[in-house]
Amino acid sequence: MPKGHTKEQIVAAITAQEGGETTKEICRRMGISTATFYSGIGVSELRELRQLREENDKLKRLVADLALDKHILQEVISKKL
């Protein structure tokens, strides 16, 4: 993305794309081309990013499961005392 856009605008554009907005619409709104939107990102980087996001999602689910397990165990302990 061009230097004329702030980090917040860039993050908002990426978030919008992840949220389902089309790249074409984002580029039109920001006044940039799709080539500019994807500049600097190669296929291998996109693949790695996708894998990292999938791993991050798995880890978030794991943390949520462990937090629930901890809560249940704390409930059991408090009822025994």
Secondary structure, 3 states (H helix, E strand, C coil): CCCCCCHHHHHHHHHHHHCCCCHHHHHHHHCCCHHHHHCCCCHHHHHHHHHHHHHHHHHHHHHHHHHHHHHHHHHHHHHHC
